Amino acid sequence: MPFTLDPGLRQYCTPRQLEVLTALEDHGSQRKAAEALGVDKALISQVKQAVLKKAASFGYAPDFDMVHPTPPGFHVKGASTLYDMQTGEARLQWLKTHADANAQEEMMREAVEAMSASIPRAKPIQPPKRANEDLLNLYVLTDFHWGMLSWHKEGGADWDLNIAEETLRRTFAQMMAQSPDSEVGIIGQLGDMIHTDYPGFRSQTPLSGYDLDVDGRPHKVIGGVIRILRNVIDMALAKHPKVVVLMAEGNHDGMGSVWLQHCFAALYTDDPRVEVIVTPLPYYVYEHGETMLAFHHGHLRKPTTLTGIFAAQFSQIWGRTRYRYGHCGHLHHRVKIDEREDAGMTVTQHRSLTAKDAYSARGAYFAERKTECITYHRKHGQVASVHVTPEMVE
């Protein structure tokens, strides 16, 4: 039977697949279509089956009486059809759908990019009069878990939105006061800045679905994190001629890192002194003279494996630099090897400022609350560091 391209299938084809199926329809057989396109006959069949399978996953398979496609962001999980025993016609049909994580993430990315176009741009701040052109300050912030709720009788210290905001503001002010006036300042937010992405508006971890203790509704949490991070960036702009903003992906805020990157890129788009790192990959680098700084939250790769990953993925920067430093978070605490020098890069596991939540307290996890500012020289690598604890700024 000659193949007829159903108009409803076109939306599920890539440009190349549409070309192949159109040739199949025009020439009437897979052999003739393959000859016309100069490809193997098997490819024609593979393309046809791939398109039919993709369309069916979205609820469109007219040969099987499925003609009600799912909305964007959803896949068909199952289908049940009630047929008339006399005529064989379909009378009723039930489609079970589920959210397509990849499609929903792509939709969210597109929405963030569209909305960021209308964000009011920040007014430029006067740069400092003096700065050492050879130096860079890295202000480490990891696993801050903005929006988390902790109780001192359970975890040893209280933690909510108000406490978190004051702690972060005072900590960064202290680090900046104690660190040198460097040409470059990096706000190195290494992931899990936000306690939850609120999947389905539930207070759970996005991937595993664990219930979390939170302080505040999503609007309050999101509005607050933008406000405090903007405050920190503005503080850095008053100290450094150039400010680099890193909002790394974490396991608690994979989608949060996406809109944070795009939000701040749009906010400071008119300020040439601000560089916001925007990338879909969870591995990040910055080159400062002969010094390479590498960043990863630590949820996908362990610190002991990062050297090879960054050497391969950023080979050109690796080759141009002499001193290389990797930074990760995720564990909140000191590990057996807190700092590891291996095969050309030193990787540091950083602590968190955050108090323990119920999960950590009940699991008997203990960690010193601390963060740091590390200073690097263009030609000599790491030259200084400043450590700050919450107790120092209370």
C-alpha positions as CSV (number, residue, x, y, z in Angstrom):
1,M,0.0,0.0,0.0
2,P,1.4,3.4,-0.9
3,F,2.5,5.6,2.0
4,T,0.5,8.7,2.7
5,L,2.0,11.3,5.0
6,D,-0.7,12.1,7.6
7,P,-0.7,16.0,8.1
8,G,-0.9,15.4,11.8
9,L,2.5,13.7,11.8
10,R,4.4,16.7,10.4
11,Q,4.7,18.4,13.7
12,Y,6.6,15.4,15.1
13,C,9.2,15.4,12.3
14,T,12.6,17.0,12.2
15,P,13.3,18.8,8.9
16,R,15.3,15.8,7.7
17,Q,12.7,13.3,8.7
18,L,10.0,15.3,6.9
19,E,12.2,15.3,3.7
20,V,12.5,11.5,3.9
21,L,8.8,10.9,4.5
22,T,7.8,13.3,1.7
23,A,10.1,11.4,-0.7
24,L,8.4,8.2,0.4
25,E,5.0,9.6,-0.3
26,D,6.1,11.0,-3.7
27,H,7.9,7.9,-4.9
28,G,5.5,5.3,-3.5
29,S,8.1,2.8,-2.2
30,Q,11.0,2.7,0.2
31,R,13.3,1.6,-2.6
32,K,12.5,4.4,-4.9
33,A,12.6,7.0,-2.1
34,A,16.0,5.7,-1.0
35,E,17.3,6.0,-4.6
36,A,16.0,9.5,-5.0
37,L,17.7,10.6,-1.7
38,G,20.8,8.6,-2.2
39,V,20.5,6.7,1.1
40,D,20.1,3.1,2.2
41,K,16.6,1.6,2.0
42,A,16.7,0.7,5.7
43,L,17.0,4.4,6.6
44,I,13.6,5.1,5.1
45,S,11.9,2.4,7.3
46,Q,13.8,3.6,10.4
47,V,12.7,7.2,9.9
48,K,9.1,6.2,9.4
49,Q,9.0,4.1,12.6
50,A,10.8,6.8,14.6
51,V,8.3,9.4,13.6
52,L,5.3,7.1,14.3
53,K,6.7,6.2,17.7
54,K,7.3,9.8,18.7
55,A,3.9,10.8,17.6
56,A,2.3,8.0,19.5
57,S,4.2,9.0,22.7
58,F,2.4,12.3,22.4
59,G,-1.0,10.7,21.9
60,Y,-1.3,10.8,18.1
61,A,-1.6,7.4,16.3
62,P,-4.6,7.6,13.9
63,D,-4.1,4.0,12.7
64,F,-4.9,3.0,16.3
65,D,-7.7,5.5,16.9
66,M,-5.5,7.9,19.0
67,V,-6.2,11.4,17.6
68,H,-6.1,13.6,20.7
69,P,-2.4,14.8,21.2
70,T,-1.2,15.6,24.7
71,P,-0.5,19.2,25.6
72,P,3.1,20.5,25.5
73,G,5.3,19.0,28.3
74,F,3.4,15.7,28.6
75,H,3.8,12.2,27.3
76,V,1.3,9.3,27.0
77,K,1.7,6.8,29.8
78,G,-1.1,4.5,28.7
79,A,-4.3,4.3,26.6
80,S,-7.6,2.4,26.9
81,T,-10.1,2.3,24.1
82,L,-13.7,1.0,24.3
83,Y,-14.9,-0.4,20.9
84,D,-18.5,-1.1,19.7
85,M,-18.6,-4.9,19.4
86,Q,-21.1,-4.6,16.5
87,T,-19.4,-2.0,14.3
88,G,-15.8,-2.1,15.6
89,E,-15.8,1.6,16.0
90,A,-14.1,3.4,18.9
91,R,-16.7,4.8,21.4
92,L,-14.6,6.0,24.3
93,Q,-10.9,6.5,24.9
94,W,-8.9,7.2,28.1
95,L,-5.3,8.6,27.8
96,K,-3.1,8.4,30.8
97,T,-0.4,11.1,30.7
98,H,2.6,12.1,32.7
99,A,4.9,15.1,32.7
100,D,7.8,14.9,30.3
101,A,10.8,16.2,32.4
102,N,12.9,17.2,29.4
103,A,10.1,19.0,27.6
104,Q,9.1,20.8,30.8
105,E,12.7,21.9,31.4
106,E,13.0,23.2,27.9
107,M,9.7,25.1,28.2
108,M,11.0,26.6,31.5
109,R,14.2,27.7,29.8
110,E,12.3,29.4,27.0
111,A,10.0,31.1,29.5
112,V,12.9,32.4,31.5
113,E,14.6,33.8,28.4
114,A,11.4,35.5,27.4
115,M,10.6,37.0,30.8
116,S,14.2,38.2,31.3
117,A,13.9,40.4,28.3
118,S,11.6,42.7,30.3
119,I,13.5,42.8,33.6
120,P,14.6,46.3,34.5
121,R,18.3,46.7,34.1
122,A,20.5,47.6,37.1
123,K,22.0,51.0,37.2
124,P,25.8,51.0,37.0
125,I,27.7,51.4,40.3
126,Q,30.8,53.5,40.5
127,P,34.0,51.3,40.4
128,P,36.6,51.5,43.1
129,K,39.5,54.0,42.6
130,R,42.2,51.4,43.3
131,A,42.6,47.7,42.7
132,N,45.5,45.2,42.2
133,E,45.3,44.2,38.5
134,D,47.1,40.9,39.2
135,L,44.7,39.6,41.9
136,L,41.3,37.9,41.9
137,N,39.1,37.2,44.9
138,L,36.8,34.1,44.8
139,Y,34.0,34.5,47.3
140,V,32.7,30.9,47.9
141,L,29.1,30.3,48.7
142,T,27.8,26.8,48.5
143,D,24.8,24.8,49.8
144,F,23.1,27.9,51.3
145,H,19.7,26.3,51.1
146,W,17.7,29.5,51.0
147,G,14.2,28.8,52.2
148,M,15.1,26.0,54.5
149,L,13.7,25.9,58.1
150,S,15.7,24.7,61.1
151,W,15.1,24.6,64.8
152,H,17.9,25.0,67.3
153,K,16.6,22.3,69.6
154,E,16.8,19.8,66.8
155,G,19.8,20.9,64.8
156,G,21.7,23.2,67.1
157,A,20.8,26.5,65.4
158,D,17.8,28.3,64.0
159,W,17.6,29.0,60.3
160,D,14.9,30.8,58.3
161,L,14.7,33.4,55.6
162,N,15.4,36.3,57.9
163,I,18.4,34.6,59.6
164,A,19.7,33.5,56.2
165,E,19.6,36.9,54.7
166,E,21.4,38.6,57.6
167,T,24.0,35.8,57.8
168,L,24.7,36.1,54.0
169,R,24.9,39.9,54.0
170,R,27.2,40.1,57.0
171,T,29.4,37.2,55.9
172,F,30.1,38.7,52.5
173,A,30.7,42.1,54.1
174,Q,33.3,40.6,56.4
175,M,35.0,38.6,53.7
176,M,35.3,41.7,51.5
177,A,36.6,43.8,54.3
178,Q,39.3,41.3,55.1
179,S,40.4,40.5,51.5
180,P,42.6,42.6,49.2
181,D,41.3,45.1,46.7
182,S,41.5,42.8,43.6
183,E,40.8,43.6,40.0
184,V,38.3,40.7,39.8
185,G,35.8,39.4,42.3
186,I,33.9,36.1,41.6
187,I,30.7,35.4,43.4
188,G,31.2,31.6,43.4
189,Q,27.7,30.2,44.2
190,L,28.4,26.5,43.8
191,G,24.8,25.2,43.9
192,D,21.9,24.4,46.2
193,M,21.4,28.1,46.8
194,I,17.7,27.4,47.0
195,H,16.4,24.6,49.2
196,T,13.9,23.3,46.7
197,D,12.6,23.9,43.1
198,Y,9.1,23.4,44.4
199,P,8.2,20.6,41.9
200,G,4.5,20.8,41.5
201,F,4.5,23.5,44.2
202,R,5.5,20.8,46.7
203,S,8.2,21.2,49.3
204,Q,10.3,18.3,48.1
205,T,13.7,17.6,46.5
206,P,13.2,17.8,42.7
207,L,14.6,14.3,41.8
208,S,14.1,12.0,44.7
209,G,10.9,13.6,46.1
210,Y,12.0,13.8,49.7
211,D,9.9,16.1,51.9
212,L,11.7,19.2,53.1
213,D,11.2,21.7,55.9
214,V,10.7,25.1,54.3
215,D,10.2,28.7,55.4
216,G,7.9,30.6,53.1
217,R,5.9,30.1,49.9
218,P,7.6,29.9,46.5
219,H,7.0,33.6,45.7
220,K,8.5,34.7,48.9
221,V,11.5,32.5,48.6
222,I,12.3,33.4,45.0
223,G,11.8,37.1,45.6
224,G,14.1,37.0,48.6
225,V,16.9,35.1,46.9
226,I,17.0,37.6,44.0
227,R,17.1,40.5,46.4
228,I,19.9,39.2,48.6
229,L,22.1,38.0,45.7
230,R,21.7,41.3,44.0
231,N,22.8,43.0,47.2
232,V,25.9,40.8,47.3
233,I,26.8,41.5,43.7
234,D,26.4,45.3,44.3
235,M,28.7,45.0,47.3
236,A,31.3,43.3,45.0
237,L,30.9,46.0,42.3
238,A,31.8,48.6,44.9
239,K,35.0,46.8,45.7
240,H,36.1,45.3,42.3
241,P,36.4,46.8,38.8
242,K,35.1,43.5,37.4
243,V,32.6,41.1,39.0
244,V,31.9,37.5,37.7
245,V,28.7,35.9,38.8
246,L,28.4,32.1,38.9
247,M,25.1,30.4,39.7
248,A,26.0,26.7,39.6
249,E,23.5,23.9,39.3
250,G,22.8,21.8,42.4
251,N,20.8,18.8,43.2
252,H,18.2,20.8,45.1
253,D,17.9,23.7,42.6
254,G,18.6,22.4,39.1
255,M,15.9,24.5,37.6
256,G,16.5,27.4,40.1
257,S,20.1,27.7,38.7
258,V,18.7,28.1,35.2
259,W,16.5,31.1,36.0
260,L,19.1,32.6,38.4
261,Q,21.6,32.6,35.5
262,H,19.3,34.2,33.1
263,C,17.8,36.6,35.6
264,F,21.1,38.1,36.6
265,A,22.4,38.1,33.0
266,A,19.4,40.2,32.1
267,L,19.6,42.4,35.2
268,Y,23.2,43.4,34.6
269,T,23.2,43.3,30.8
270,D,23.9,47.1,30.6
271,D,26.8,46.9,33.0
272,P,30.1,46.0,31.2
273,R,31.8,45.3,34.6
274,V,29.5,42.3,35.3
275,E,30.0,38.9,33.6
276,V,27.3,36.3,34.4
277,I,28.3,32.7,33.4
278,V,25.4,31.2,31.5
279,T,25.7,27.6,30.4
280,P,23.5,24.5,30.4
281,L,26.4,22.3,31.6
282,P,27.1,21.9,35.3
283,Y,30.9,22.3,34.8
284,Y,32.3,25.9,34.9
285,V,35.6,27.5,34.4
286,Y,37.2,30.9,34.7
287,E,40.7,31.8,33.3
288,H,42.8,34.4,35.2
289,G,46.2,34.7,33.6
290,E,48.1,31.5,34.3
291,T,45.4,30.4,36.8
292,M,42.4,28.3,36.0
293,L,39.4,28.1,38.3
294,A,37.0,25.2,37.9
295,F,33.6,24.6,39.6
296,H,31.1,21.8,40.0
297,H,28.5,21.3,42.7
298,G,29.6,17.7,43.3
299,H,26.2,16.0,42.8
300,L,27.1,14.4,39.5
301,R,30.9,13.8,39.9
302,K,33.0,13.2,43.0
303,P,36.0,15.5,43.7
304,T,38.4,12.7,42.9
305,T,37.2,12.6,39.3
306,L,37.0,16.3,38.5
307,T,40.6,16.7,37.3
308,G,40.2,14.4,34.3
309,I,36.8,15.9,33.4
310,F,38.0,19.5,33.4
311,A,41.2,18.6,31.6
312,A,39.2,17.0,28.8
313,Q,36.3,19.4,28.6
314,F,38.4,22.6,28.8
315,S,41.6,21.4,27.2
316,Q,42.5,24.7,25.7
317,I,42.3,26.6,29.0
318,W,44.0,23.8,30.7
319,G,46.9,24.0,28.3
320,R,47.2,27.8,28.6
321,T,47.4,27.7,32.4
322,R,49.9,26.6,35.0
323,Y,47.9,26.7,38.2
324,R,44.5,25.0,38.4
325,Y,42.0,24.9,41.2
326,G,38.7,23.0,41.4
327,H,35.9,23.9,43.8
328,C,32.9,21.8,44.8
329,G,30.3,21.7,47.6
330,H,27.4,19.3,48.1
331,L,28.6,17.4,51.2
332,H,28.4,20.4,53.6
333,H,31.3,19.0,55.7
334,R,35.0,18.1,55.7
335,V,35.7,14.8,54.1
336,K,38.7,12.5,54.5
337,I,40.5,14.4,51.8
338,D,39.3,18.0,52.2
339,E,41.8,19.2,49.6
340,R,43.3,17.0,47.0
341,E,46.2,17.8,44.6
342,D,46.1,15.4,41.7
343,A,47.4,15.4,38.1
344,G,47.7,19.1,37.7
345,M,44.7,20.5,39.7
346,T,44.0,21.0,43.4
347,V,40.3,20.3,44.2
348,T,38.8,21.7,47.4
349,Q,35.6,20.4,49.1
350,H,33.9,23.5,50.7
351,R,31.7,23.8,53.8
352,S,28.4,25.5,54.1
353,L,27.2,28.4,56.3
354,T,23.8,26.8,56.7
355,A,22.4,25.3,59.9
356,K,21.3,21.7,60.0
357,D,17.8,20.8,59.0
358,A,15.8,17.9,60.5
359,Y,17.2,15.4,58.0
360,S,20.8,16.2,58.8
361,A,20.1,16.4,62.6
362,R,18.4,13.0,62.7
363,G,21.1,11.5,60.5
364,A,23.7,12.8,63.0
365,Y,25.7,14.7,60.4
366,F,28.1,17.2,62.0
367,A,29.9,19.9,60.1
368,E,31.7,23.2,60.9
369,R,29.8,26.1,59.4
370,K,32.2,28.2,57.4
371,T,32.9,29.9,54.1
372,E,36.0,31.6,52.6
373,C,37.4,34.1,50.2
374,I,40.4,32.8,48.3
375,T,42.8,35.2,46.5
376,Y,44.6,34.2,43.3
377,H,47.5,35.9,41.4
378,R,47.7,35.9,37.6
379,K,51.2,34.4,37.6
380,H,51.5,32.7,41.0
381,G,48.2,31.0,41.7
382,Q,46.7,31.0,45.2
383,V,48.3,33.6,47.4
384,A,45.8,34.2,50.3
385,S,42.6,33.1,52.0
386,V,40.1,34.5,54.5
387,H,37.7,32.3,56.5
388,V,34.4,33.5,58.0
389,T,32.0,31.7,60.3
390,P,28.4,32.7,61.2
391,E,29.5,33.3,64.8
392,M,32.0,36.0,63.7
393,V,29.2,38.1,62.3
394,E,26.4,37.7,64.8
